[in-house]
Amino acid sequence: MNRDGRLGVGIVGAGRVGPVIGAALAGAGHAITAITSGSDDDRVAGVLPEVPVLDAPEVLRRSELVVLALPHDELAGFVAGMAELGAWQPGQLVLHTDPAYGSGVLEPAQRLGAIALAVHPAISFTGTSIDLRQLQASFAAVTAAAPVLPIAQALAVELGCEPVVVAEADRPVYAEAIATASEFSKAIIGQSTTLLRGIGVDNPGGFLSALVQSTVERALREASDPPVI
């Protein structure tokens, strides 16, 4: 880390999550060193303009903090593969954004001296600058070994999130909760809009917008502050 607290940040994963995390950290004063290529480099360039697109080993070589925003099924293999190449560096911060894993999945990097952090912002990413506003009103699940937990919490705050500590053993249950909330909501809205469209209602998504938002907000208020019976 530089003496002023700024980090050189590399992003591995150019889907919806990685570029936004990079943009949020850049907004907090860190320098984005590079990002790996993805399926939509033009969209990534819109979120992270002028950031070099490099292969993964070079991203790791250039970075003090590496953000891994990879699909769940690819994360463990990538970490182990980079360890076999000797690409992880002593003292390097390695942060992944997968809800289901704690910091244990980064153990191959830890063996080479890297510092393992798990930070999952609890929002539905679009991959655009809209997400930066959503991060400012969100929470993030953080998991790390006790000595370095404050680093994970500080990075969550720099993303704009309020950090909530989730134990390593509890990450699978946390991931199930996140998946249930997001997938069930999408399924119910899809079913409702299909029914409305079937009876000739134009723009069923717009028709349901106020109803769904007010219902969800009410349910969240009741879950956060249960009424006294």
N, C-alpha and C positions, 0 to 999 in steps of 0.2 A: 504494500500500500504506500502511496506517496505520502509525504509528510503532511500535506493539506487534507488528507483523507480521501482524495480522489482515487478511483480505481480504473485500470484499463480493463474493460469488460468485453468479453467475447461471447457471441451467441451461437449455440449449436442447435439448429432447428429453426426453419424459416416458414413455419406454418402460421396459424392465427396468434399463437401465444408469444413466441420468441421475439419477434420484432417489437411488439408492444412493450414487453418487459424491458427491452433495450431502450426504447424511447423514454419510458418512465425513469429509468436510471440515468439516462442522459439529462433529463430534466432536473434530476437531483444533483447534477454537477459531475457525474462520472463520464469518462471518455469511452466511446464504443470503438473497439479496435478492429473488429471484423465480425462477419456473420457467414454461416454456411449457405449454400445455394438451396433454393426450394422450388416448388412448382409454379410460383408466381413472383418472379423477381421484381417485376414492375410494381406490384403492390408493396413489396418489402421496401423498395427504394422510396416509395411515397411516405412510408413511416420512418425509415432510417436513411435519409438522403446522404449520398457520398460516403457511405460505409463500405469498405472493401468486402467483396465476396470471395472467400478463400476456402480451401479444404479444411477439414476438421483438425488434423494435427497442427496446421499452421495457426488456426484460431487459438488452439490451446497454447501454443508456443508464445503468442503475443500477449496473453491475457493474465491479469492477476485474479480476476473473477471470471469464471466460466459458467454461463447459464445454459443448462440443458433443458430445452423445451421440445422433447422428443415424444413420439407415440409410446404408450405404455409398454408395448411388446418389444420395443427397440432399445429401451433405456439401459437395461442391465447388460445386454450384449455390447452396446457401445462403450460403456464404462470399462468393461473387462477388456475389450479390444484395444482401447487406448492405453490401458495399463500394460498390455503385452508389448506395445510399441515403446513403452517408457515415456509416454507423452505427458503424463501428469507431473507437476512440479511441486517440490516441497514448499509448503506455506501457501500454495495456491488455493483460493476459495472456489469450491465447486457447488453450485446450487442447482437443484432440479425442481421442476414445477408439477410433477405428477402427484395427484391426490392420494393414490393408493400406497405409495412407497414412503417410508421414512428415510433417514439418512443411511440406513444399512445397505441399501442398493449401491451406494458409492464406496463401499469397502475396498474394492480394488484400487481406487484412486487414493484412499486413505493410506494404504500400505506403502505408497510412494511419497507420502508426506502431505497430501492435499487435505484440506479442511472441508468436511462434508456438511452440507446444509440442505434441508428440504423446506421449500416455501411454496405453498399453493394459494394463489389469490382466488377467492371464491366468487368468481364472476363467470358469465358465459362470454367468451372472447369472440369478437367479430373479425379481429385482425386489422382493425382500422383505428384511427385516432379517437374514435368514439370511446374506445375502451379506456383511454387515459382518464376521462371524466368518471367512468364507472369505478375505476380503481380508487378514486378519492373518497368513495362512499362505501368501500367494501372492507371485509375482514380477510385475513390470510392465515392459514394453518401453518405453523412453523414447528419443525422437528429437528433437533440437533443434540449432540452431546452437551452436557451441562456447561463445560468450560467455554464452549463457542456458541451457546444458545443466544447470548446477547447480540452476536453478529447477525444471526438469522433474523432476530427481531428488528434490529436496526435497518436491515435491508428491506424488510417488509414495510416498515414505516417510510422508507425512502420511495417505495413504490406508490405510496399513498394509502396503504392499508393499515388497519388496526391488527396487530399480530395476536393470535390465539395459539397457545402451546398445545400440541396434540402429541401424546406419547407414541413412541415407535410402534408398540403393540396395538395401538388403537387406530393406526392409519387405514387398515382395510375397512373398519366400520365407518370411519369418516368418509372414505371414498364411496361407500354404499349410500350414505346419507346424501352426498352431493349428487350422485347419479340418480337416486330416487326423485329428488326435488326437480332436477332439470328434465329428465326423461319423462316423468309422469306429467309434468306441466305441458311439455310439448305434445304429448299424446292426447291429453284431454282437449287442448285447444284445437288440435287437428281434427279430432272427432266432432267437436262442436261446430267448427267452421264448415265441415263437410255437410252436416245436417242443415245448416242455414243456407248454404249454397244450393242444396237439393230442393229447397222450397222457394228458390228464386231471390234470396236476399243478396243484393249487390255488396261487394266489399265486406264479407263476413268478418274478416279480421278487424277492420275498423269498427264495425258494429259492436264487437265484443270488447274492444279495447278498454273502455272505461269500466265496464263490469268486471273484467278479469283483474285489472290493476287494483280496483277498490277492494275486491274480494281477497286478493293476495295480501294487500296491505293490512286489511283487518285481521286475517289469519296470522300474519307475522306479529302484529301488535299483541294479539291474544297469546301467542306462543312465548313472546318475550316478557309479558307481564300478565300472567294468568289472573282472571277475575276472581275475587273472593266469593266463595260459595256460602 
